[in-house]
Amino acid sequence: MPDNITPTITLTQHLLIRGHVQGVSYRWSMVQAAHQRGVQGWVRNRQDGCVEALVTGPADAVQSLVEWAHHGPPHASVDGVEVRNVPAPSDPFADFAQRETV
């Protein structure tokens, strides 16, 4: 490998976002933010009132989306974001999608 090329480090993280994060376009806004950063994965509401996401992509882009998740869209009020490193999915995601509530 040439000296001037560094390998891209891929990171996969699972997020649980707590606070007033449902009914404020959080999921839609996260999809837009993910597309801007070029990451893949999904986001969904949970019955317990949290928003859950799985994000995979270049480490710097994933970190940027995690930083975004700490404040979310304008009407959200984020109390906390739990972040866990997880193994990359065996079948790579083609995009970042909004999923049904679980």
TIROLO-29466 format. One record per atom (N, C-alpha, C): residue number from 0; residue in one letter; chain; x negated, z negated, y negated. Coordinates in steps of 0.02 Angstrom, whole numbers. Each point is the difference from the previous one (the first is absolute). Layout:
BEGIN
NODE_NUM_a_A_X_Z_Y
...
END
This chain:
BEGIN
NODE_0_m_A_-42_0_59
NODE_0_m_A_42_0_-59
NODE_0_m_A_-44_0_-62
NODE_1_p_A_14_42_-49
NODE_1_p_A_-40_0_-61
NODE_1_p_A_3_-67_-36
NODE_2_d_A_-54_-16_-36
NODE_2_d_A_-4_-65_-34
NODE_2_d_A_53_-10_-53
NODE_3_n_A_24_54_-31
NODE_3_n_A_47_-8_-55
NODE_3_n_A_73_-4_22
NODE_4_i_A_13_0_65
NODE_4_i_A_69_-5_25
NODE_4_i_A_8_-67_35
NODE_5_t_A_48_-40_-23
NODE_5_t_A_14_-64_32
NODE_5_t_A_65_7_38
NODE_6_p_A_4_-29_59
NODE_6_p_A_62_4_38
NODE_6_p_A_55_-39_-34
NODE_7_t_A_61_26_6
NODE_7_t_A_57_-34_-29
NODE_7_t_A_22_-56_47
NODE_8_i_A_4_-60_-25
NODE_8_i_A_22_-56_40
NODE_8_i_A_76_-3_-3
NODE_9_t_A_31_2_59
NODE_9_t_A_73_-3_4
NODE_9_t_A_21_-71_13
NODE_10_l_A_52_-22_-34
NODE_10_l_A_25_-68_5
NODE_10_l_A_75_3_16
NODE_11_t_A_23_-45_44
NODE_11_t_A_71_-6_14
NODE_11_t_A_20_-72_-12
NODE_12_q_A_51_-10_-43
NODE_12_q_A_21_-68_-16
NODE_12_q_A_76_-6_5
NODE_13_h_A_22_-58_23
NODE_13_h_A_71_-18_4
NODE_13_h_A_14_-47_-58
NODE_14_l_A_53_15_-38
NODE_14_l_A_17_-40_-59
NODE_14_l_A_69_-31_8
NODE_15_l_A_8_-62_-21
NODE_15_l_A_65_-32_-8
NODE_15_l_A_4_-22_-73
NODE_16_i_A_47_29_-36
NODE_16_i_A_7_-13_-71
NODE_16_i_A_61_-45_-10
NODE_17_r_A_-11_-58_-32
NODE_17_r_A_54_-48_-10
NODE_17_r_A_17_-7_-74
NODE_18_g_A_61_-17_-13
NODE_18_g_A_24_-10_-68
NODE_18_g_A_65_38_-10
NODE_19_h_A_15_17_-62
NODE_19_h_A_59_41_-14
NODE_19_h_A_-22_73_5
NODE_20_v_A_2_25_63
NODE_20_v_A_-28_66_14
NODE_20_v_A_49_48_33
NODE_21_q_A_62_-23_10
NODE_21_q_A_51_44_26
NODE_21_q_A_52_13_-54
NODE_22_g_A_26_61_-1
NODE_22_g_A_49_18_-51
NODE_22_g_A_-30_17_-68
NODE_23_v_A_-67_12_-1
NODE_23_v_A_-35_15_-62
NODE_23_v_A_-42_63_6
NODE_24_s_A_17_43_49
NODE_24_s_A_-36_62_13
NODE_24_s_A_-73_-10_22
NODE_25_y_A_-13_-58_31
NODE_25_y_A_-69_-14_22
NODE_25_y_A_-24_52_51
NODE_26_r_A_41_12_52
NODE_26_r_A_-21_47_52
NODE_26_r_A_-12_70_-28
NODE_27_w_A_47_25_-39
NODE_27_w_A_-6_67_-29
NODE_27_w_A_-63_3_-43
NODE_28_s_A_-11_-51_-41
NODE_28_s_A_-59_-1_-43
NODE_28_s_A_-65_-3_40
NODE_29_m_A_2_-38_57
NODE_29_m_A_-61_-4_41
NODE_29_m_A_-15_68_32
NODE_30_v_A_51_37_20
NODE_30_v_A_-11_67_27
NODE_30_v_A_-34_43_-52
NODE_31_q_A_23_-2_-62
NODE_31_q_A_-30_39_-54
NODE_31_q_A_-73_-21_-11
NODE_32_a_A_-12_-66_-2
NODE_32_a_A_-67_-26_-11
NODE_32_a_A_-47_20_58
NODE_33_a_A_27_0_61
NODE_33_a_A_-40_19_59
NODE_33_a_A_-18_74_-3
NODE_34_h_A_48_42_-20
NODE_34_h_A_-14_72_-6
NODE_34_h_A_-54_13_-52
NODE_35_q_A_3_-37_-56
NODE_35_q_A_-50_9_-53
NODE_35_q_A_-70_-18_25
NODE_36_r_A_-4_-47_47
NODE_36_r_A_-65_-24_25
NODE_36_r_A_-22_37_63
NODE_37_g_A_44_39_29
NODE_37_g_A_-18_38_60
NODE_37_g_A_-5_-41_63
NODE_38_v_A_41_-53_6
NODE_38_v_A_0_-40_60
NODE_38_v_A_62_16_43
NODE_39_q_A_-3_-19_63
NODE_39_q_A_55_12_46
NODE_39_q_A_28_-67_24
NODE_40_g_A_59_4_30
NODE_40_g_A_31_-60_29
NODE_40_g_A_74_-2_-13
NODE_41_w_A_25_-62_-9
NODE_41_w_A_72_-9_-12
NODE_41_w_A_13_-65_-37
NODE_42_v_A_61_-4_-27
NODE_42_v_A_24_-61_-33
NODE_42_v_A_74_-9_19
NODE_43_r_A_21_-63_7
NODE_43_r_A_70_-13_17
NODE_43_r_A_19_-70_-24
NODE_44_n_A_65_-10_-11
NODE_44_n_A_27_-66_-14
NODE_44_n_A_8_-37_66
NODE_45_r_A_-3_-67_-5
NODE_45_r_A_13_-43_58
NODE_45_r_A_61_-43_-15
NODE_46_q_A_34_-19_52
NODE_46_q_A_60_-42_-7
NODE_46_q_A_-14_-66_-36
NODE_47_d_A_-62_-24_4
NODE_47_d_A_-18_-64_-32
NODE_47_d_A_-13_6_-75
NODE_48_g_A_9_60_-29
NODE_48_g_A_-9_9_-72
NODE_48_g_A_-68_26_-20
NODE_49_c_A_-46_5_47
NODE_49_c_A_-67_26_-14
NODE_49_c_A_0_76_3
NODE_50_v_A_-53_29_-25
NODE_50_v_A_-15_71_11
NODE_50_v_A_-63_1_43
NODE_51_e_A_0_43_51
NODE_51_e_A_-55_6_47
NODE_51_e_A_-29_70_-4
NODE_52_a_A_-65_6_5
NODE_52_a_A_-32_66_-3
NODE_52_a_A_-60_3_46
NODE_53_l_A_-13_59_25
NODE_53_l_A_-61_15_38
NODE_53_l_A_-34_57_-37
NODE_54_v_A_-62_-11_-21
NODE_54_v_A_-36_48_-41
NODE_54_v_A_-66_18_33
NODE_55_t_A_-14_64_4
NODE_55_t_A_-64_22_29
NODE_55_t_A_-28_57_-42
NODE_56_g_A_-66_1_-6
NODE_56_g_A_-33_53_-39
NODE_56_g_A_-68_-23_-21
NODE_57_p_A_-30_37_-47
NODE_57_p_A_-66_-20_-26
NODE_57_p_A_4_-71_-29
NODE_58_a_A_-50_-40_15
NODE_58_a_A_0_-71_-18
NODE_58_a_A_15_-12_-74
NODE_59_d_A_-30_40_-44
NODE_59_d_A_12_-11_-72
NODE_59_d_A_72_16_-19
NODE_60_a_A_30_50_31
NODE_60_a_A_70_18_-15
NODE_60_a_A_48_-53_27
NODE_61_v_A_-15_-26_60
NODE_61_v_A_42_-53_29
NODE_61_v_A_-4_-62_-45
NODE_62_q_A_-60_-18_-21
NODE_62_q_A_-8_-58_-44
NODE_62_q_A_37_9_-66
NODE_63_s_A_-1_61_-26
NODE_63_s_A_36_14_-62
NODE_63_s_A_75_-10_9
NODE_64_l_A_28_21_57
NODE_64_l_A_71_-10_13
NODE_64_l_A_16_-73_10
NODE_65_v_A_-44_-37_33
NODE_65_v_A_10_-72_8
NODE_65_v_A_2_-34_-68
NODE_66_e_A_-45_20_-45
NODE_66_e_A_1_-28_-68
NODE_66_e_A_66_16_-34
NODE_67_w_A_25_63_8
NODE_67_w_A_64_19_-29
NODE_67_w_A_56_-44_29
NODE_68_a_A_-3_-15_65
NODE_68_a_A_52_-40_34
NODE_68_a_A_8_-69_-31
NODE_69_h_A_-53_-27_-30
NODE_69_h_A_4_-66_-30
NODE_69_h_A_45_-4_-62
NODE_70_h_A_16_57_-30
NODE_70_h_A_48_0_-56
NODE_70_h_A_59_46_12
NODE_71_g_A_-10_55_37
NODE_71_g_A_55_45_16
NODE_71_g_A_30_34_-61
NODE_72_p_A_61_24_7
NODE_72_p_A_33_35_-55
NODE_72_p_A_23_-49_-54
NODE_73_p_A_21_25_-58
NODE_73_p_A_17_-43_-58
NODE_73_p_A_49_-56_14
NODE_74_h_A_52_10_40
NODE_74_h_A_51_-51_9
NODE_74_h_A_-14_-48_58
NODE_75_a_A_-55_10_35
NODE_75_a_A_-19_-45_54
NODE_75_a_A_-34_-63_-27
NODE_76_s_A_6_-53_38
NODE_76_s_A_-36_-62_-15
NODE_76_s_A_-33_-22_65
NODE_77_v_A_-64_16_8
NODE_77_v_A_-37_-13_62
NODE_77_v_A_-28_-70_-2
NODE_78_d_A_18_-40_51
NODE_78_d_A_-27_-68_6
NODE_78_d_A_-65_-2_40
NODE_79_g_A_-7_48_46
NODE_79_g_A_-61_1_40
NODE_79_g_A_-2_60_46
NODE_80_v_A_-61_19_19
NODE_80_v_A_-11_55_47
NODE_80_v_A_-46_-25_55
NODE_81_e_A_26_0_61
NODE_81_e_A_-41_-19_58
NODE_81_e_A_-29_64_28
NODE_82_v_A_-66_3_6
NODE_82_v_A_-35_60_22
NODE_82_v_A_-40_-16_64
NODE_83_r_A_10_42_51
NODE_83_r_A_-38_-7_62
NODE_83_r_A_-30_67_18
NODE_84_n_A_-63_-1_20
NODE_84_n_A_-31_61_28
NODE_84_n_A_27_8_71
NODE_85_v_A_19_61_16
NODE_85_v_A_27_15_66
NODE_85_v_A_-34_63_27
NODE_86_p_A_3_12_66
NODE_86_p_A_-29_61_27
NODE_86_p_A_36_62_-27
NODE_87_a_A_-36_54_-7
NODE_87_a_A_30_63_-21
NODE_87_a_A_50_22_53
NODE_88_p_A_55_32_-22
NODE_88_p_A_49_23_49
NODE_88_p_A_-30_54_46
NODE_89_s_A_22_1_63
NODE_89_s_A_-26_49_47
NODE_89_s_A_22_71_-19
NODE_90_d_A_60_6_-28
NODE_90_d_A_23_64_-26
NODE_90_d_A_-2_-3_-76
NODE_91_p_A_-45_36_-32
NODE_91_p_A_-6_-4_-73
NODE_91_p_A_65_21_-34
NODE_92_f_A_14_-32_-56
NODE_92_f_A_59_17_-41
NODE_92_f_A_-15_63_-39
NODE_93_a_A_51_41_-9
NODE_93_a_A_-7_62_-38
NODE_93_a_A_12_-12_-75
NODE_94_d_A_33_-56_-17
NODE_94_d_A_21_-12_-68
NODE_94_d_A_11_-75_-9
NODE_95_f_A_29_-18_-57
NODE_95_f_A_21_-69_-12
NODE_95_f_A_76_2_-8
NODE_96_a_A_36_-37_41
NODE_96_a_A_73_7_3
NODE_96_a_A_35_-67_-10
NODE_97_q_A_61_5_-25
NODE_97_q_A_44_-57_-6
NODE_97_q_A_40_-4_65
NODE_98_r_A_0_-58_31
NODE_98_r_A_36_-10_64
NODE_98_r_A_60_-44_-10
NODE_99_e_A_43_0_53
NODE_99_e_A_61_-41_-1
NODE_99_e_A_-17_-75_3
NODE_100_t_A_45_-41_-25
NODE_100_t_A_-7_-73_1
NODE_100_t_A_-2_-26_72
NODE_101_v_A_-42_-50_12
NODE_101_v_A_-2_-33_66
NODE_101_v_A_17_-73_-8
END
